[in-house]
Amino acid sequence: MKIAVPRGALFRETLDLLDSLGIDTSEVRSNDRKLVFPDVGIVTMRPSDVPTYVEHGAADIGITGKDVLLEQTGREVYELLDLRYGYCRMVVAEREGTNAMEESLRRLGAVRLATKYPRIAARHFADTGRQVEIVEVKGSVEIAPLTGLVDGIVDLTATGTTLAENHLVEREQICECTARLIANPVAHKLKAAEIDELIERIRGVVA
């Protein structure tokens, strides 16, 4: 099987998991720039690209964060297992000492938010009956409320340290996120025995 492995925050723990399953990841660990490792069936990429590669069959299975799956709900992939690492929370935050979001709702009838997760943010505010204007950003989202661009942000936080360092405070929690194992639907049928065996082995490791 070909496995899509996320670089970034989930990278080391994912390699640790694969090592525990008997997959030698030493070559992957020693090559920061190489992306494809055919000898061990690993392809590395950004977490947000994992569902794309799995959906289109370039990888049979993959590992990515629940946040990615919630943002890309249209992807044709099967979510198989919660891997229980990479824990973080999706939250709504604003500048400390202010009620910018509440004031904008009262005066303008809508909140202006910056985020890398526009679908998650829009869905959350729609579900809670509030109008929202989304400003999608790619870099450090914490800057946006500090410069007056927006009232608040929707972002992931693991410890809350980055929020505190930028004088932001959490106002709401949207969801909790961890690493998830996903599969291509066709591979899930054609390689059912292999994938089922892998799931059982992973369960034994992460239990």
N, C-alpha and C positions, 0 to 999 in steps of 0.2 A: 504493500500500500504506500501511496505517496501522501505525506503529511505536510500541511501548511502550518508553519510555526511563526508566531508573532514576535517581531523584534520590539524593543522598548521595555516597558515596565514588566511585562509578563515573560520576557525572554528567558531569564535565568531559571525561574521556577518551572517553566515548561521543559527546559532541557534537563533539569533535575528529575522531573517526572518521567521523561523518556529514558533517562539512564536507569531509573528504578525498574523499568520494564524490559531492560536488557538491550536497549538501543544505544549504541556507542555514539555520543555526541561530541567527542573530543575534537574532531575536525571542525565542527560547527563553532565550538567555543573559541578555537584558535584562529578563525578567519572572520574578521569583522566586515570585510568587503565582499566576500563570496556569498552568493545568495542561494545557489542550487547545489545540493549534495546528493547526487544520484546513488552513491554507494550505500547510503543509509535511508534513502527515500524521503529526504527532508528538503523542503523549499521554504526559505525565510522571507518575510515581507512585513510591511506595516500591518498592525492589527486590523485596521479598517479595510484592508484589501483581502483578508483571509476569506470572508464570505463570497467574494467575487470569484476567487480561484476555485473554491470548493463548489460553488453553484455551477460553474461551467466545466467542471470535471478535470481541471488542471491539477487538482489534489483530491484524493478520495475523502480524506477527513482533515479537520483543522482545529486549531484552538484560538479562540479570541475572547474578548470581554463581552459580558452581557450588555454593556452599554452600546457596543457596536451592533449587536443583534437588534436591540430596541430601536436604534436609529435607522437600521436597514431592514425594516420589517417585510419588505417585498421580496427579499432574497429567497430563492427556492433551495433551502437547506434544511436538514433535520437537526434540531438541537437535542443531543443525546444525553449529556451528563454535566452536572455541576461539579467542577473540579476543585472547588473550595479553596482556591488561592487567588491572589490578586484582589483581595477585598477592598472595595471603595464604595462611596455613596454619591449619587447624583443629587445635587442640592440647588436650591435657589438662594442667592446671597446678595447683599447690598452693602453700601458703605456703613461702617459703624457710626452710631450717633445720629442716624437719619431714618426717615420713613419714606424714602423716595418713591417706592413702589405704591404704597398706600396713598400717598399724596397725588401721584399721577392718575391713579384709578379714580380718585375723588374729583380731580379737576378736569381731566381729559378723557376719562372713561377707558383708558388703556395703559398698559405697562410697556415700557421699552426695555428689551433685554438683549444682551450680547451672549452668544454661545457658539460652541462647535457642534452642538446637538440640536439643530433647529426643529426636527420632527418631534423629538422627545419633549422639548420645551413647549412647542405649540400644542401638543396633545395634552400635556399636564394642565396648561392654563385653560384649554377648552373644556377639559373634564371638570375643572373647578369653577367654570362659568365666568371666566375673566377674559377680557380682550387683551391681546398682546401683539406687539410689533417686534419682530425678531431681526436682530442685526447679526449676521453670521460672520464669525471671525476665525482665522486660522492659527494665530499666534497666541500670546498670553492674554487670555480673556479678562484677567483681573484688572488690566489697565483701563478697560472701557468705562466702568463707573467712576474711576478716579479722575478721568478727564472730562466727565460730564456727557460722554457720548450716550450713555444709557442710564436707566434707573437701577438696574441690577444685572446679575448674570445667572446662567444655569451652567454648572460645570461639575466635574468629578472631583472628589476630595477623599484622600485616604486618612489623613490625620488632622486636617484643618489648619495645618501650619502655614501653608501658602496663603490661605484666606486671611489668617491673623496678621501675617507679615505685610499684607497689602491693605490692612485696616478694613477688612470686609467681615461681615457676620452672617452666619447661616440663618435664614428665615424659615425655610421649608425643606423637607427631604422628599425627593420624588421616588427614589428606589435604591435598593442595594444591588451591587454588581460584583460578580466574581468571574473567573475564567470558565469558559464552557467548551465542551467538545461538540463539534458539529460534523455532519457528513453530507456528501453528495447523495441525493435520493437514488440515482441509478446504482452508484457504488454500494449503497446500503442494501440494495436487493441482490446484486451480483456477488458481493463479497460479504454476505450476511454472516456467515460462520466466522470469518476472520474478525469482522467488526464486533460481533457479539463476544468473542473470546477476549478481544482487546478491552472492551468495556468491563468485563468481569475482572480482568487483571488490574485495571485502573481503580475499580471500586475497592479492591483489596489493598491498594496502596494509599488511597485518599481517605479511607474509612477512619 
